[in-house]
Amino acid sequence: MAGKLQPRLDGLADALVRAQAQAGGSYGELGLALDVPRSTAQHRRDTVTGREPTVWEDWATGALQERIQAAIPPKE
């Protein structure tokens, strides 16, 4: 079960970190929320926001369906 759950939890956590950044949250606030030092929170947020969302992050935000639809060529 953990093999199927962990990627989803990671995607959810990444989505929350990205949303906190987009909302203008500080590294210090993120550190408090994650119960980690500010420097660790900064590294985590910079890592997440420095790349495109993963499939599981899109799944967590509901954007996966859009990704799937975009990948399917339209019927002629």
Gaussian input, Z-matrix of N, CA and C with variables (Angstrom, degrees):
# hf/3-21g

backbone

0 1
 N
 C     1     B1
 C     2     B2     1     A1
 N     3     B3     2     A2     1     D1
 C     4     B4     3     A3     2     D2
 C     5     B5     4     A4     3     D3
 N     6     B6     5     A5     4     D4
 C     7     B7     6     A6     5     D5
 C     8     B8     7     A7     6     D6
 N     9     B9     8     A8     7     D7
 C    10    B10     9     A9     8     D8
 C    11    B11    10    A10     9     D9
 N    12    B12    11    A11    10    D10
 C    13    B13    12    A12    11    D11
 C    14    B14    13    A13    12    D12
 N    15    B15    14    A14    13    D13
 C    16    B16    15    A15    14    D14
 C    17    B17    16    A16    15    D15
 N    18    B18    17    A17    16    D16
 C    19    B19    18    A18    17    D17
 C    20    B20    19    A19    18    D18
 N    21    B21    20    A20    19    D19
 C    22    B22    21    A21    20    D20
 C    23    B23    22    A22    21    D21
 N    24    B24    23    A23    22    D22
 C    25    B25    24    A24    23    D23
 C    26    B26    25    A25    24    D24
 N    27    B27    26    A26    25    D25
 C    28    B28    27    A27    26    D26
 C    29    B29    28    A28    27    D27
 N    30    B30    29    A29    28    D28
 C    31    B31    30    A30    29    D29
 C    32    B32    31    A31    30    D30
 N    33    B33    32    A32    31    D31
 C    34    B34    33    A33    32    D32
 C    35    B35    34    A34    33    D33
 N    36    B36    35    A35    34    D34
 C    37    B37    36    A36    35    D35
 C    38    B38    37    A37    36    D36
 N    39    B39    38    A38    37    D37
 C    40    B40    39    A39    38    D38
 C    41    B41    40    A40    39    D39
 N    42    B42    41    A41    40    D40
 C    43    B43    42    A42    41    D41
 C    44    B44    43    A43    42    D42
 N    45    B45    44    A44    43    D43
 C    46    B46    45    A45    44    D44
 C    47    B47    46    A46    45    D45
 N    48    B48    47    A47    46    D46
 C    49    B49    48    A48    47    D47
 C    50    B50    49    A49    48    D48
 N    51    B51    50    A50    49    D49
 C    52    B52    51    A51    50    D50
 C    53    B53    52    A52    51    D51
 N    54    B54    53    A53    52    D52
 C    55    B55    54    A54    53    D53
 C    56    B56    55    A55    54    D54
 N    57    B57    56    A56    55    D55
 C    58    B58    57    A57    56    D56
 C    59    B59    58    A58    57    D57
 N    60    B60    59    A59    58    D58
 C    61    B61    60    A60    59    D59
 C    62    B62    61    A61    60    D60
 N    63    B63    62    A62    61    D61
 C    64    B64    63    A63    62    D62
 C    65    B65    64    A64    63    D63
 N    66    B66    65    A65    64    D64
 C    67    B67    66    A66    65    D65
 C    68    B68    67    A67    66    D66
 N    69    B69    68    A68    67    D67
 C    70    B70    69    A69    68    D68
 C    71    B71    70    A70    69    D69
 N    72    B72    71    A71    70    D70
 C    73    B73    72    A72    71    D71
 C    74    B74    73    A73    72    D72
 N    75    B75    74    A74    73    D73
 C    76    B76    75    A75    74    D74
 C    77    B77    76    A76    75    D75
 N    78    B78    77    A77    76    D76
 C    79    B79    78    A78    77    D77
 C    80    B80    79    A79    78    D78
 N    81    B81    80    A80    79    D79
 C    82    B82    81    A81    80    D80
 C    83    B83    82    A82    81    D81
 N    84    B84    83    A83    82    D82
 C    85    B85    84    A84    83    D83
 C    86    B86    85    A85    84    D84
 N    87    B87    86    A86    85    D85
 C    88    B88    87    A87    86    D86
 C    89    B89    88    A88    87    D87
 N    90    B90    89    A89    88    D88
 C    91    B91    90    A90    89    D89
 C    92    B92    91    A91    90    D90
 N    93    B93    92    A92    91    D91
 C    94    B94    93    A93    92    D92
 C    95    B95    94    A94    93    D93
 N    96    B96    95    A95    94    D94
 C    97    B97    96    A96    95    D95
 C    98    B98    97    A97    96    D96
 N    99    B99    98    A98    97    D97
 C   100   B100    99    A99    98    D98
 C   101   B101   100   A100    99    D99
 N   102   B102   101   A101   100   D100
 C   103   B103   102   A102   101   D101
 C   104   B104   103   A103   102   D102
 N   105   B105   104   A104   103   D103
 C   106   B106   105   A105   104   D104
 C   107   B107   106   A106   105   D105
 N   108   B108   107   A107   106   D106
 C   109   B109   108   A108   107   D107
 C   110   B110   109   A109   108   D108
 N   111   B111   110   A110   109   D109
 C   112   B112   111   A111   110   D110
 C   113   B113   112   A112   111   D111
 N   114   B114   113   A113   112   D112
 C   115   B115   114   A114   113   D113
 C   116   B116   115   A115   114   D114
 N   117   B117   116   A116   115   D115
 C   118   B118   117   A117   116   D116
 C   119   B119   118   A118   117   D117
 N   120   B120   119   A119   118   D118
 C   121   B121   120   A120   119   D119
 C   122   B122   121   A121   120   D120
 N   123   B123   122   A122   121   D121
 C   124   B124   123   A123   122   D122
 C   125   B125   124   A124   123   D123
 N   126   B126   125   A125   124   D124
 C   127   B127   126   A126   125   D125
 C   128   B128   127   A127   126   D126
 N   129   B129   128   A128   127   D127
 C   130   B130   129   A129   128   D128
 C   131   B131   130   A130   129   D129
 N   132   B132   131   A131   130   D130
 C   133   B133   132   A132   131   D131
 C   134   B134   133   A133   132   D132
 N   135   B135   134   A134   133   D133
 C   136   B136   135   A135   134   D134
 C   137   B137   136   A136   135   D135
 N   138   B138   137   A137   136   D136
 C   139   B139   138   A138   137   D137
 C   140   B140   139   A139   138   D138
 N   141   B141   140   A140   139   D139
 C   142   B142   141   A141   140   D140
 C   143   B143   142   A142   141   D141
 N   144   B144   143   A143   142   D142
 C   145   B145   144   A144   143   D143
 C   146   B146   145   A145   144   D144
 N   147   B147   146   A146   145   D145
 C   148   B148   147   A147   146   D146
 C   149   B149   148   A148   147   D147
 N   150   B150   149   A149   148   D148
 C   151   B151   150   A150   149   D149
 C   152   B152   151   A151   150   D150
 N   153   B153   152   A152   151   D151
 C   154   B154   153   A153   152   D152
 C   155   B155   154   A154   153   D153
 N   156   B156   155   A155   154   D154
 C   157   B157   156   A156   155   D155
 C   158   B158   157   A157   156   D156
 N   159   B159   158   A158   157   D157
 C   160   B160   159   A159   158   D158
 C   161   B161   160   A160   159   D159
 N   162   B162   161   A161   160   D160
 C   163   B163   162   A162   161   D161
 C   164   B164   163   A163   162   D162
 N   165   B165   164   A164   163   D163
 C   166   B166   165   A165   164   D164
 C   167   B167   166   A166   165   D165
 N   168   B168   167   A167   166   D166
 C   169   B169   168   A168   167   D167
 C   170   B170   169   A169   168   D168
 N   171   B171   170   A170   169   D169
 C   172   B172   171   A171   170   D170
 C   173   B173   172   A172   171   D171
 N   174   B174   173   A173   172   D172
 C   175   B175   174   A174   173   D173
 C   176   B176   175   A175   174   D174
 N   177   B177   176   A176   175   D175
 C   178   B178   177   A177   176   D176
 C   179   B179   178   A178   177   D177
 N   180   B180   179   A179   178   D178
 C   181   B181   180   A180   179   D179
 C   182   B182   181   A181   180   D180
 N   183   B183   182   A182   181   D181
 C   184   B184   183   A183   182   D182
 C   185   B185   184   A184   183   D183
 N   186   B186   185   A185   184   D184
 C   187   B187   186   A186   185   D185
 C   188   B188   187   A187   186   D186
 N   189   B189   188   A188   187   D187
 C   190   B190   189   A189   188   D188
 C   191   B191   190   A190   189   D189
 N   192   B192   191   A191   190   D190
 C   193   B193   192   A192   191   D191
 C   194   B194   193   A193   192   D192
 N   195   B195   194   A194   193   D193
 C   196   B196   195   A195   194   D194
 C   197   B197   196   A196   195   D195
 N   198   B198   197   A197   196   D196
 C   199   B199   198   A198   197   D197
 C   200   B200   199   A199   198   D198
 N   201   B201   200   A200   199   D199
 C   202   B202   201   A201   200   D200
 C   203   B203   202   A202   201   D201
 N   204   B204   203   A203   202   D202
 C   205   B205   204   A204   203   D203
 C   206   B206   205   A205   204   D204
 N   207   B207   206   A206   205   D205
 C   208   B208   207   A207   206   D206
 C   209   B209   208   A208   207   D207
 N   210   B210   209   A209   208   D208
 C   211   B211   210   A210   209   D209
 C   212   B212   211   A211   210   D210
 N   213   B213   212   A212   211   D211
 C   214   B214   213   A213   212   D212
 C   215   B215   214   A214   213   D213
 N   216   B216   215   A215   214   D214
 C   217   B217   216   A216   215   D215
 C   218   B218   217   A217   216   D216
 N   219   B219   218   A218   217   D217
 C   220   B220   219   A219   218   D218
 C   221   B221   220   A220   219   D219
 N   222   B222   221   A221   220   D220
 C   223   B223   222   A222   221   D221
 C   224   B224   223   A223   222   D222
 N   225   B225   224   A224   223   D223
 C   226   B226   225   A225   224   D224
 C   227   B227   226   A226   225   D225

   B1=1.4458
   B2=1.5295
   B3=1.3130
   B4=1.4643
   B5=1.5199
   B6=1.3319
   B7=1.4521
   B8=1.5131
   B9=1.3178
   B10=1.4630
   B11=1.5186
   B12=1.3024
   B13=1.4597
   B14=1.5249
   B15=1.3238
   B16=1.4654
   B17=1.5269
   B18=1.3349
   B19=1.4708
   B20=1.5287
   B21=1.3136
   B22=1.4649
   B23=1.5249
   B24=1.3311
   B25=1.4632
   B26=1.5219
   B27=1.3278
   B28=1.4656
   B29=1.5248
   B30=1.3312
   B31=1.4637
   B32=1.5126
   B33=1.3192
   B34=1.4599
   B35=1.5224
   B36=1.3267
   B37=1.4697
   B38=1.5240
   B39=1.3318
   B40=1.4676
   B41=1.5240
   B42=1.3292
   B43=1.4632
   B44=1.5277
   B45=1.3178
   B46=1.4641
   B47=1.5238
   B48=1.3197
   B49=1.4692
   B50=1.5238
   B51=1.3398
   B52=1.4583
   B53=1.5391
   B54=1.3231
   B55=1.4633
   B56=1.5248
   B57=1.3179
   B58=1.4616
   B59=1.5211
   B60=1.3217
   B61=1.4683
   B62=1.5262
   B63=1.3339
   B64=1.4639
   B65=1.5219
   B66=1.3217
   B67=1.4628
   B68=1.5223
   B69=1.3305
   B70=1.4581
   B71=1.5115
   B72=1.3228
   B73=1.4581
   B74=1.5197
   B75=1.3063
   B76=1.4679
   B77=1.5274
   B78=1.3291
   B79=1.4626
   B80=1.5282
   B81=1.3149
   B82=1.4585
   B83=1.5168
   B84=1.3376
   B85=1.4680
   B86=1.5229
   B87=1.3266
   B88=1.4626
   B89=1.5266
   B90=1.3202
   B91=1.4568
   B92=1.5195
   B93=1.3323
   B94=1.4663
   B95=1.5256
   B96=1.3327
   B97=1.4628
   B98=1.5279
   B99=1.3260
   B100=1.4671
   B101=1.5241
   B102=1.3325
   B103=1.4628
   B104=1.5301
   B105=1.3472
   B106=1.4674
   B107=1.5233
   B108=1.3307
   B109=1.4660
   B110=1.5319
   B111=1.3309
   B112=1.4607
   B113=1.5233
   B114=1.3216
   B115=1.4692
   B116=1.5286
   B117=1.3197
   B118=1.4621
   B119=1.5200
   B120=1.3318
   B121=1.4623
   B122=1.5241
   B123=1.3219
   B124=1.4647
   B125=1.5287
   B126=1.3148
   B127=1.4660
   B128=1.5255
   B129=1.3177
   B130=1.4695
   B131=1.5248
   B132=1.3327
   B133=1.4666
   B134=1.5176
   B135=1.3212
   B136=1.4640
   B137=1.5303
   B138=1.3203
   B139=1.4616
   B140=1.5233
   B141=1.3260
   B142=1.4681
   B143=1.5244
   B144=1.3232
   B145=1.4677
   B146=1.5253
   B147=1.3146
   B148=1.4549
   B149=1.5165
   B150=1.3197
   B151=1.4615
   B152=1.5330
   B153=1.3078
   B154=1.4600
   B155=1.5323
   B156=1.3251
   B157=1.4648
   B158=1.5298
   B159=1.3219
   B160=1.4608
   B161=1.5245
   B162=1.3218
   B163=1.4642
   B164=1.5245
   B165=1.3297
   B166=1.4647
   B167=1.5268
   B168=1.3128
   B169=1.4653
   B170=1.5263
   B171=1.3311
   B172=1.4664
   B173=1.5228
   B174=1.3325
   B175=1.4578
   B176=1.5293
   B177=1.3189
   B178=1.4645
   B179=1.5258
   B180=1.3222
   B181=1.4676
   B182=1.5194
   B183=1.3158
   B184=1.4573
   B185=1.5182
   B186=1.3199
   B187=1.4665
   B188=1.5254
   B189=1.3230
   B190=1.4650
   B191=1.5211
   B192=1.3144
   B193=1.4643
   B194=1.5253
   B195=1.3317
   B196=1.4631
   B197=1.5245
   B198=1.3194
   B199=1.4683
   B200=1.5249
   B201=1.3221
   B202=1.4669
   B203=1.5223
   B204=1.3276
   B205=1.4635
   B206=1.5249
   B207=1.3201
   B208=1.4617
   B209=1.5244
   B210=1.3243
   B211=1.4586
   B212=1.5291
   B213=1.3271
   B214=1.4627
   B215=1.5234
   B216=1.3334
   B217=1.4654
   B218=1.5273
   B219=1.3245
   B220=1.4668
   B221=1.5289
   B222=1.3252
   B223=1.4654
   B224=1.5157
   B225=1.3089
   B226=1.4680
   B227=1.4917
   A1=110.89
   A2=117.44
   A3=119.82
   A4=111.52
   A5=117.51
   A6=121.19
   A7=112.75
   A8=117.14
   A9=121.24
   A10=112.00
   A11=116.85
   A12=120.84
   A13=112.99
   A14=117.96
   A15=121.32
   A16=113.97
   A17=119.76
   A18=117.98
   A19=112.62
   A20=116.35
   A21=120.53
   A22=110.74
   A23=116.62
   A24=120.32
   A25=111.12
   A26=116.83
   A27=120.76
   A28=110.59
   A29=116.92
   A30=120.77
   A31=111.91
   A32=116.42
   A33=120.77
   A34=110.91
   A35=116.80
   A36=120.61
   A37=110.91
   A38=117.16
   A39=120.35
   A40=110.94
   A41=116.64
   A42=120.40
   A43=110.87
   A44=116.88
   A45=120.34
   A46=111.47
   A47=116.89
   A48=120.71
   A49=109.68
   A50=117.34
   A51=121.24
   A52=110.56
   A53=117.02
   A54=120.77
   A55=111.10
   A56=117.15
   A57=120.92
   A58=110.24
   A59=116.79
   A60=121.04
   A61=110.43
   A62=116.88
   A63=121.02
   A64=111.91
   A65=116.76
   A66=121.27
   A67=112.18
   A68=116.43
   A69=120.06
   A70=114.52
   A71=116.83
   A72=120.45
   A73=111.50
   A74=115.67
   A75=120.93
   A76=110.55
   A77=114.67
   A78=119.90
   A79=110.12
   A80=116.70
   A81=120.54
   A82=112.11
   A83=116.09
   A84=119.97
   A85=110.99
   A86=115.89
   A87=119.39
   A88=110.29
   A89=116.34
   A90=120.02
   A91=112.14
   A92=116.43
   A93=119.80
   A94=111.15
   A95=116.53
   A96=120.50
   A97=111.80
   A98=116.21
   A99=120.61
   A100=112.91
   A101=116.59
   A102=122.72
   A103=111.03
   A104=113.75
   A105=121.44
   A106=108.14
   A107=117.98
   A108=119.81
   A109=111.23
   A110=115.39
   A111=121.51
   A112=111.31
   A113=117.53
   A114=120.95
   A115=111.51
   A116=117.14
   A117=120.95
   A118=110.08
   A119=116.35
   A120=120.80
   A121=110.71
   A122=116.88
   A123=121.04
   A124=110.07
   A125=116.45
   A126=120.34
   A127=110.23
   A128=116.48
   A129=121.16
   A130=110.50
   A131=116.53
   A132=119.99
   A133=111.23
   A134=117.45
   A135=120.48
   A136=111.10
   A137=116.82
   A138=121.00
   A139=110.63
   A140=116.69
   A141=121.12
   A142=111.18
   A143=117.07
   A144=119.75
   A145=112.64
   A146=117.28
   A147=120.91
   A148=114.12
   A149=116.85
   A150=120.85
   A151=109.19
   A152=114.97
   A153=120.34
   A154=109.11
   A155=117.53
   A156=119.85
   A157=111.24
   A158=115.70
   A159=121.00
   A160=109.08
   A161=115.81
   A162=120.23
   A163=109.90
   A164=116.34
   A165=119.15
   A166=111.84
   A167=117.56
   A168=119.44
   A169=109.21
   A170=116.51
   A171=119.72
   A172=110.52
   A173=117.02
   A174=120.82
   A175=110.08
   A176=116.89
   A177=121.74
   A178=112.27
   A179=117.18
   A180=120.48
   A181=112.95
   A182=116.94
   A183=120.17
   A184=113.51
   A185=117.36
   A186=120.89
   A187=112.50
   A188=117.86
   A189=120.14
   A190=110.90
   A191=117.13
   A192=120.13
   A193=110.51
   A194=117.09
   A195=120.84
   A196=110.41
   A197=116.48
   A198=121.08
   A199=110.26
   A200=116.27
   A201=120.74
   A202=110.10
   A203=116.77
   A204=120.57
   A205=111.39
   A206=117.19
   A207=121.03
   A208=111.43
   A209=117.05
   A210=120.85
   A211=112.70
   A212=116.84
   A213=120.67
   A214=108.67
   A215=116.80
   A216=117.84
   A217=110.53
   A218=116.96
   A219=119.38
   A220=110.65
   A221=115.18
   A222=120.38
   A223=108.80
   A224=114.36
   A225=118.66
   A226=111.17
   D1=-40.77
   D2=-177.70
   D3=-61.17
   D4=-30.40
   D5=179.24
   D6=-63.16
   D7=-30.31
   D8=179.18
   D9=-90.98
   D10=-27.66
   D11=-176.23
   D12=-81.52
   D13=-40.81
   D14=-173.06
   D15=-58.08
   D16=-44.43
   D17=179.28
   D18=-61.81
   D19=-34.65
   D20=178.54
   D21=-68.47
   D22=-42.19
   D23=177.57
   D24=-63.93
   D25=-39.81
   D26=177.50
   D27=-63.65
   D28=-42.08
   D29=177.82
   D30=-63.46
   D31=-40.29
   D32=177.72
   D33=-64.56
   D34=-44.56
   D35=179.09
   D36=-62.38
   D37=-42.95
   D38=178.32
   D39=-62.98
   D40=-40.73
   D41=179.37
   D42=-62.87
   D43=-39.15
   D44=179.00
   D45=-67.92
   D46=-40.11
   D47=177.80
   D48=-63.82
   D49=-44.09
   D50=179.70
   D51=-63.79
   D52=-41.67
   D53=179.49
   D54=-64.63
   D55=-38.87
   D56=178.45
   D57=-62.99
   D58=-39.94
   D59=178.42
   D60=-66.80
   D61=-44.15
   D62=-179.24
   D63=-65.83
   D64=-26.51
   D65=179.03
   D66=-82.88
   D67=-1.97
   D68=178.36
   D69=86.94
   D70=17.06
   D71=178.67
   D72=-67.59
   D73=153.78
   D74=-178.53
   D75=-90.90
   D76=163.83
   D77=174.96
   D78=-62.57
   D79=-38.27
   D80=179.58
   D81=-62.47
   D82=-43.44
   D83=178.03
   D84=-63.64
   D85=-40.60
   D86=178.68
   D87=-64.84
   D88=-41.00
   D89=177.29
   D90=-59.21
   D91=-42.04
   D92=177.36
   D93=-63.71
   D94=-42.15
   D95=-179.20
   D96=-65.74
   D97=-36.63
   D98=-178.88
   D99=-89.51
   D100=-7.44
   D101=-176.85
   D102=58.73
   D103=47.08
   D104=177.65
   D105=-134.96
   D106=163.16
   D107=176.03
   D108=-62.54
   D109=156.37
   D110=179.87
   D111=-55.02
   D112=-41.33
   D113=-178.32
   D114=-63.83
   D115=-36.76
   D116=177.52
   D117=-68.13
   D118=-41.76
   D119=177.71
   D120=-62.74
   D121=-40.23
   D122=178.87
   D123=-62.21
   D124=-46.17
   D125=179.55
   D126=-61.44
   D127=-45.20
   D128=-179.08
   D129=-60.62
   D130=-48.96
   D131=-177.79
   D132=-65.94
   D133=-42.64
   D134=179.26
   D135=-62.72
   D136=-36.37
   D137=177.54
   D138=-65.67
   D139=-47.69
   D140=-177.83
   D141=-66.30
   D142=-46.70
   D143=-176.04
   D144=-78.53
   D145=-11.43
   D146=179.96
   D147=-86.83
   D148=3.45
   D149=179.22
   D150=-138.78
   D151=165.92
   D152=176.05
   D153=-69.09
   D154=152.92
   D155=176.80
   D156=-60.21
   D157=143.59
   D158=176.32
   D159=-76.42
   D160=169.24
   D161=176.46
   D162=-58.19
   D163=-41.24
   D164=-177.25
   D165=-73.48
   D166=-28.20
   D167=173.47
   D168=-68.42
   D169=-42.13
   D170=175.78
   D171=-62.22
   D172=-39.32
   D173=176.95
   D174=-58.72
   D175=-44.83
   D176=-177.23
   D177=-65.40
   D178=-31.46
   D179=-177.30
   D180=-95.72
   D181=-4.21
   D182=-177.94
   D183=86.09
   D184=3.96
   D185=-178.42
   D186=-84.80
   D187=-6.30
   D188=-178.01
   D189=-63.65
   D190=-40.01
   D191=179.81
   D192=-59.65
   D193=-40.66
   D194=177.44
   D195=-63.27
   D196=-40.15
   D197=179.40
   D198=-63.40
   D199=-41.90
   D200=179.40
   D201=-65.17
   D202=-46.59
   D203=-179.71
   D204=-60.67
   D205=-38.23
   D206=-179.79
   D207=-68.01
   D208=-26.48
   D209=-178.13
   D210=-84.09
   D211=-16.18
   D212=-178.67
   D213=-90.08
   D214=121.55
   D215=179.50
   D216=-67.22
   D217=144.80
   D218=-179.81
   D219=-67.00
   D220=148.17
   D221=177.29
   D222=-75.13
   D223=143.01
   D224=-179.82
   D225=-97.98

